[in-house]
Amino acid sequence: MLIKMEPNEYWYGGYVHDGIKQPISKADDYRCDLRFNTSPNQMMPLFLSNKGRIIYQREGYVIHFNHGVIDVPETVIFVDGQKDLRGAYLYAMKQWFPFTGSTLSDALFHQPVYNTWIELTFNQNQQDVLNYAQKLLESGMPAGVLMIDDGWSDYYGKWSFNHGKFNDPKAMIEQLNRLGFEVMLWICPYITPDTVEYRYLRDRQLLVKNHDQSVFITEWWNGHSAVLDLTNVQTISWLEDQLQALMDLGVKGFKFDGGDSLYYRTSNVTAKPVTPDEHSLLWATFAENYSYNELRVTTHAGGMSLMQRLCDKNHAWGDSGVKSLIPNSLLQGITGHPFCSPDMIGGGEYLNFLELESTSLDKELFVRHSEIAALMPAMQFSARPDRFLDGKYFQGILNGVNLRAHWIDTLMAVIKEAKRTGEPVLRYMAYVFPEEPVATITDQFMLGHSLLVAPIYEKGTEQRNVYLPKGTWLHEGETIESEGMSRIMTGIFGAPIVLELKQ
């Protein structure tokens, strides 16, 4: 099927990781293979245009935008006549990924989230976790959800605290609770081979297998592991029991890492036949049962009650770092993933981060990443700001945290609306102002329909160009009447420029 693009038409969708490359215009040659999620982030087999048109198919397909002509298989659903980007999204969402009510805890959004990964990497231990939390509070940061990352257990599949590293995990959790923190733990769907848990699961047919009935061993970023067969209800029961024992200690929920389509095979043998993408989705479906959750990669998980993080970003200014945060987060929302987190502040790629720590950590970049996240649904720190930053740089972090506190009622109201209606929390300018020439603006966003947020994301500048659609805007006590104009504005270091639209 060939679809001709309309004048001034722009398209958004597919891979969240490609948000930095969108929207797609008549000038572009862009090919996207949605048959198998090869990315480290969310994917939806959906494209929407600012002219109210929709391309969708539950099963993946190849789409080619070729200089104004869209080439798709005859089997895809093509919908026209939905007027604008918002109309297209609302139609698609109600048809194919309706929100049925989110159970996500408000705690994931109300305060910053903290993750111990960058500070402790694989050396997670009770004393250092407590020290991390205590130092955060002493520096002036507020308490929030605290995720203890990979390394807290003996090995993958034995989901209990390593007694050498955590001599009294219940007491630790109680102490963290007294300090104001709620605890989540990192887990994955992988099982370390040649362990008691591996043999138990193998003997009960609860692991993914090869055609010859041997146990399938996948290679992922931490080595070689067996994989839970999530199509088997007995596997689900086993995993639920492991996690319930942790929750009985006071753990609130889990960071569900892994489960990437890339780590399954089409030749896998499971209790019920599934594709790699479908098996990946089962990991997300399991995670949805927990009100405290976080995922990084899903396929066709639009409409689900999941806090979805962008993949690990480099400590860099360009497309692999902070420049991609706003465009990719916006694409998350328009493809049905409104509860987004723009990675760990400063960069979640820990090897990259550690290499720079002793030589060339960019303090300004750290603060600007924080600024971008300040009014996004989740604001997640891992590297402890006070350990790396001082003076105006640490104050910049506090500026962003304080701005979030100032607007928290507005942010939580938009999140509550998103839970009910499925509309994005962060919205493209074209989503809110379809009559304005804003389809290509992806470096500023609307928080709901009333707040325009414009972070500074380029090195060495304190100003940026902000497009103000028609209307009356308030900015730090100033009233601005706009007929649709661009304006150079200066922000407070670490806090994005925020303008409120008066109806």
C-alpha positions in Angstrom: 0.0 0.0 0.0 1.3 3.4 -0.9 0.1 6.4 1.1 0.9 9.9 -0.2 1.8 12.4 2.5 -0.2 15.6 2.7 1.3 19.1 2.6 2.9 20.0 5.9 2.2 16.5 7.3 4.5 15.1 9.9 4.5 11.5 11.4 5.4 10.2 14.9 5.7 6.6 16.1 7.4 3.2 16.1 10.6 3.0 18.2 10.9 5.4 21.2 14.7 5.3 20.7 14.1 7.1 17.3 12.3 10.0 18.9 15.4 12.1 18.3 14.9 11.5 14.5 11.2 12.5 14.4 8.9 13.8 13.3 9.2 12.4 9.8 8.5 14.8 7.0 8.3 14.7 3.2 12.0 15.4 3.0 12.9 12.2 4.9 13.9 8.8 3.8 13.1 6.7 6.9 12.7 3.0 7.1 11.5 1.2 10.2 11.2 -2.6 10.7 8.7 -3.3 13.4 8.6 -7.0 13.0 10.9 -7.5 16.0 11.9 -5.1 18.6 15.7 -4.6 18.2 15.9 -1.5 20.4 16.7 -1.1 24.1 13.4 0.8 24.6 9.7 0.8 24.0 8.2 0.0 20.6 4.7 0.3 19.3 3.6 -0.7 15.8 1.8 2.6 15.4 2.4 5.9 13.5 0.3 9.0 13.9 0.3 12.2 11.9 -0.5 15.8 12.7 -3.1 15.6 10.0 -5.1 13.1 12.0 -4.0 10.0 10.1 -3.0 6.6 11.6 -1.0 3.5 10.5 -1.3 0.5 12.8 -1.0 -3.3 12.8 -0.7 -5.5 15.9 1.7 -7.8 14.2 4.9 -6.0 13.3 5.5 -4.7 9.7 8.1 -2.8 7.7 7.2 0.9 7.0 9.2 3.1 4.6 8.8 6.9 4.4 10.3 7.7 1.1 10.3 11.4 0.4 6.5 11.9 0.7 5.3 8.4 0.0 4.7 5.9 2.7 5.1 2.3 1.7 3.4 -0.3 4.0 2.0 -3.8 3.6 -1.6 -4.1 2.4 -2.6 -5.7 5.7 -2.0 -2.6 7.9 -4.9 -0.5 9.1 -4.9 3.0 7.7 -7.3 5.5 9.3 -7.9 9.0 8.0 -10.1 11.9 9.2 -9.2 12.2 12.8 -8.4 15.9 12.3 -5.1 16.4 14.2 -2.4 14.6 16.3 -4.5 14.5 19.4 -7.5 13.2 17.5 -5.4 10.5 16.0 -3.9 9.5 19.3 -7.3 9.3 21.1 -8.7 7.2 18.3 -5.8 4.8 18.3 -5.6 4.5 22.0 -9.3 3.7 22.4 -9.2 1.2 19.6 -6.0 -0.7 20.3 -4.5 0.1 23.7 -7.1 1.5 26.0 -6.2 2.5 29.6 -8.2 0.6 32.1 -7.0 2.4 35.2 -3.4 2.7 36.4 -2.4 1.3 39.8 1.0 2.9 39.8 1.9 4.4 43.1 2.0 8.2 43.3 5.2 7.8 45.3 7.1 7.1 42.0 6.2 10.7 40.8 5.7 12.8 43.9 9.4 13.0 45.0 12.6 12.3 43.1 13.5 8.6 42.7 16.9 7.3 43.6 18.8 4.3 42.3 22.0 2.9 43.8 23.5 1.7 40.6 26.0 4.4 39.6 27.3 4.8 43.2 27.6 1.1 44.1 27.4 -0.9 40.8 27.7 -4.6 41.7 28.8 -3.9 45.2 25.4 -3.3 46.7 25.6 -3.7 50.5 23.6 -2.7 53.6 26.0 -0.1 55.0 26.6 1.7 51.7 22.9 1.8 50.9 22.1 3.4 54.2 25.0 5.8 53.8 23.8 6.7 50.3 20.3 7.6 51.7 21.7 9.4 54.7 24.1 11.5 52.6 21.3 12.5 50.3 19.2 13.9 53.1 22.2 15.6 54.7 22.9 17.4 51.4 19.3 18.8 51.3 17.8 16.4 48.8 14.3 15.1 49.7 13.6 11.4 50.5 11.8 9.4 47.9 11.6 5.9 46.4 15.0 4.2 46.6 15.9 1.4 44.2 18.6 -1.0 45.2 20.1 -2.2 41.9 21.8 -5.4 40.6 24.1 -7.0 43.0 22.0 -7.3 46.2 21.3 -11.1 45.8 23.7 -14.0 45.5 23.0 -14.6 41.8 20.2 -14.3 39.3 17.1 -16.3 40.2 17.9 -16.5 43.9 15.8 -13.5 44.9 16.9 -13.1 48.5 19.4 -10.8 50.0 23.0 -11.9 50.1 23.7 -12.4 53.8 27.3 -11.3 53.5 26.3 -7.9 52.0 23.1 -7.5 53.9 23.2 -8.9 57.4 19.7 -7.6 58.4 17.8 -6.5 55.4 14.5 -6.1 57.3 16.2 -3.7 59.8 17.8 -1.8 56.9 14.4 -1.4 55.1 12.8 -0.2 58.4 15.6 2.3 58.9 15.2 3.6 55.3 11.4 3.9 55.9 12.1 6.0 59.0 14.2 8.3 56.9 11.3 8.7 54.4 12.5 6.2 51.7 10.5 3.4 50.2 12.5 0.5 48.8 12.4 -1.2 45.4 14.7 -4.0 44.2 16.2 -4.8 40.8 15.2 -8.2 39.3 15.4 -9.9 35.9 13.8 -12.9 34.2 17.2 -14.7 34.0 18.5 -17.7 36.1 22.2 -18.3 36.7 23.0 -21.9 35.5 24.2 -24.7 37.7 22.5 -23.4 40.8 19.8 -24.9 43.1 17.2 -22.6 41.6 18.3 -23.5 38.0 17.9 -27.2 38.7 14.6 -26.8 40.5 13.1 -24.8 37.6 14.7 -27.1 35.0 13.3 -30.2 36.5 9.8 -28.7 36.6 9.9 -27.5 33.0 9.7 -23.8 34.0 12.6 -22.6 31.8 12.6 -21.7 28.1 14.0 -24.6 26.1 15.5 -25.4 22.7 13.9 -27.7 20.1 15.9 -30.6 21.4 14.3 -30.0 24.9 17.6 -28.8 26.4 17.5 -25.6 28.4 17.9 -22.5 26.3 20.9 -20.3 27.5 20.7 -16.7 26.4 23.6 -14.2 26.2 22.7 -10.8 27.7 24.8 -7.9 29.0 25.8 -9.7 32.2 26.7 -13.1 30.6 24.9 -16.4 29.9 21.7 -17.3 31.7 18.7 -19.6 31.5 15.4 -17.8 31.0 12.1 -18.1 32.9 9.2 -19.4 30.7 6.6 -16.8 31.5 4.0 -18.6 29.4 3.8 -21.2 32.2 1.5 -20.3 35.1 3.7 -22.4 37.5 6.6 -20.2 36.6 4.6 -17.1 37.5 3.6 -18.7 40.8 7.2 -19.5 41.6 8.3 -15.9 40.9 5.4 -14.4 42.8 6.4 -16.5 45.9 10.0 -15.2 45.7 8.9 -11.6 45.5 6.2 -11.9 48.2 8.9 -13.0 50.6 10.8 -9.8 49.8 7.6 -7.7 50.2 7.1 -9.3 53.6 10.4 -7.7 54.6 9.0 -4.3 53.5 10.0 -4.1 49.9 7.4 -2.1 48.0 8.1 -3.2 44.4 10.7 -4.0 41.7 12.7 -2.6 38.9 12.0 -5.2 36.2 15.1 -5.1 34.0 15.9 -7.3 31.0 13.2 -9.2 29.1 14.4 -7.6 25.9 13.1 -9.3 22.7 16.7 -9.6 21.6 17.4 -12.2 24.3 14.7 -14.6 23.1 14.7 -16.7 19.9 12.0 -17.5 17.5 13.0 -21.2 17.9 12.4 -21.2 21.6 10.1 -23.9 23.0 7.8 -22.7 25.8 4.6 -24.0 27.5 2.6 -21.8 25.1 4.0 -20.7 21.8 5.0 -17.0 21.7 7.2 -14.8 19.6 10.2 -13.0 21.2 8.1 -9.8 21.3 5.2 -11.6 23.0 7.5 -13.1 25.6 9.0 -9.7 26.3 5.4 -8.4 26.8 4.7 -11.1 29.3 7.5 -9.7 31.5 5.8 -6.3 31.4 2.4 -7.9 32.0 3.8 -9.6 35.2 5.3 -6.3 36.3 2.0 -4.5 36.0 0.7 -6.4 39.0 3.0 -4.3 41.2 2.1 -0.7 42.0 5.8 0.1 42.4 7.5 -0.9 39.1 9.9 0.3 36.5 10.7 -1.1 33.0 13.1 -0.1 30.3 12.0 -2.1 27.3 8.6 -3.3 26.1 6.8 -4.1 22.9 3.1 -3.2 22.4 2.8 -2.2 26.1 0.8 1.0 25.3 -1.9 1.5 27.9 -0.3 -0.5 30.6 0.2 0.6 34.2 4.0 0.8 34.0 6.7 3.4 34.8 8.8 3.2 31.7 12.4 4.5 31.7 14.4 5.6 28.7 17.4 3.4 28.1 20.8 4.2 29.6 22.2 7.4 28.1 25.8 8.4 27.7 27.2 11.3 29.7 27.1 13.4 26.5 25.4 16.4 25.0 24.4 15.0 21.7 21.9 12.5 20.3 23.2 9.7 22.6 22.8 11.9 25.6 20.8 14.8 26.9 19.7 16.0 23.4 17.5 12.9 23.0 15.7 13.1 26.4 12.9 15.4 25.4 12.2 14.0 21.9 12.3 10.4 23.1 10.1 11.1 26.1 7.6 12.9 23.9 7.4 9.8 21.6 6.9 7.6 24.7 3.7 9.5 25.4 2.3 9.6 21.9 2.7 5.8 21.7 0.9 5.1 24.9 3.6 5.2 27.6 2.8 8.3 29.6 4.5 7.5 32.8 8.1 8.1 31.7 11.5 8.5 33.3 14.3 10.2 31.3 17.0 7.9 32.6 19.3 8.4 35.6 20.4 12.0 35.8 23.9 12.5 34.5 23.7 9.3 32.5 22.9 5.7 33.3 25.6 4.1 31.2 27.8 3.3 34.2 31.0 2.3 32.4 30.9 5.6 30.4 30.1 7.5 33.6 32.9 5.9 35.7 35.5 6.5 33.0 34.7 10.2 33.1 34.4 10.6 36.9 38.1 11.0 37.6 38.9 13.1 34.5 36.2 15.0 32.8 32.8 14.7 34.4 30.8 17.6 32.9 29.1 19.3 35.9 27.0 21.5 33.6 25.7 18.5 31.7 24.7 16.8 35.0 22.7 19.9 36.0 21.0 20.3 32.6 19.9 16.6 32.6 18.4 17.3 36.0 16.7 20.4 34.6 15.2 18.4 31.7 13.8 15.8 34.2 12.5 18.3 36.7 9.0 18.5 35.3 8.8 15.0 33.7 6.8 12.3 35.5 9.8 10.7 37.1 13.0 12.5 38.2 15.6 9.8 38.9 19.0 10.3 40.5 21.7 7.6 40.8 25.0 9.4 41.0 24.7 11.3 44.3 24.7 15.0 43.3 26.5 16.3 46.3 29.4 13.9 45.8 30.1 15.2 42.3 28.9 18.8 42.4 29.5 21.9 44.5 28.7 25.6 44.5 26.4 26.7 41.7 26.2 23.3 40.2 24.8 21.6 43.3 22.5 24.6 43.8 21.4 24.0 40.2 20.2 20.5 41.2 18.3 22.0 44.2 16.8 24.6 41.9 15.3 21.8 39.8 14.1 19.8 42.8 12.5 23.0 44.3 10.8 23.8 41.0 9.3 20.3 40.9 8.0 20.8 44.5 6.5 24.2 43.4 4.6 22.6 40.5 3.9 19.2 42.1 0.1 19.7 42.4 -0.1 20.5 38.7 2.2 17.6 37.8 0.2 15.1 39.9 -3.1 16.4 38.5 -1.8 15.6 34.9 -0.6 12.2 36.0 -4.0 11.5 37.6 -5.6 12.5 34.4 -3.3 10.3 32.4 -4.2 7.3 34.6 -7.9 7.9 33.8 -7.8 9.0 30.2 -4.6 7.7 28.7 -3.5 11.1 27.4 0.2 11.8 27.5 1.6 13.6 30.5 4.3 15.3 28.3 2.7 16.5 25.1 4.1 17.6 21.8 3.4 21.3 21.0 1.4 20.0 18.0 -0.8 17.9 20.3 -2.0 21.0 22.2 -1.8 23.6 19.4 -2.7 21.9 16.1 -3.2 25.2 14.3 0.2 26.5 15.1 3.5 25.9 13.1 4.9 23.7 15.9 4.9 20.2 14.4 8.7 20.0 14.3 9.3 21.5 17.8 10.6 18.7 20.0 12.9 20.5 22.4 10.1 22.0 24.5 6.9 20.4 25.7 3.5 20.9 27.3 2.8 19.4 30.7 -0.8 18.7 30.3 -2.6 21.6 28.5 -1.5 24.5 30.6 2.3 24.5 31.3 4.9 25.0 28.6 8.3 23.6 29.7 11.5 24.6 27.9 14.7 23.3 29.5 18.1 24.4 28.3 20.0 21.4 26.9 23.0 22.9 25.1 26.4 23.4 26.7 27.6 26.9 27.6 24.3 28.8 27.3 21.9 30.4 29.7 19.3 31.3 27.1 17.2 29.5 24.5 14.6 30.2 21.9 11.1 29.4 23.1 8.0 29.3 20.8 4.9 30.8 22.5 1.7 29.8 20.8 -1.2 32.3 20.7 -2.6 33.2 24.1 -1.8 34.9 27.4 1.2 33.4 29.2 2.5 34.0 32.7 6.2 33.7 33.4 7.7 34.7 36.8 5.1 37.4 37.4 5.3 38.7 33.8 2.2 38.5 31.5 3.1 37.8 27.9 0.5 38.3 25.1 1.5 36.2 22.2 0.1 36.0 18.7 2.4 33.1 18.0 6.0 34.1 18.3 9.5 32.9 19.2 11.3 34.6 22.1 14.7 34.3 23.6 14.4 33.5 27.3 16.7 33.1 30.2 16.2 30.4 32.8 17.4 29.8 36.4 20.3 27.4 36.3 18.9 23.9 36.8 15.3 24.8 36.5 13.5 24.8 33.1 11.8 27.8 31.8 8.1 27.4 32.6 5.2 29.4 31.2 1.6 29.0 32.3 -1.2 29.4 29.8 -4.1 31.5 31.1 -7.4 30.4 29.6 
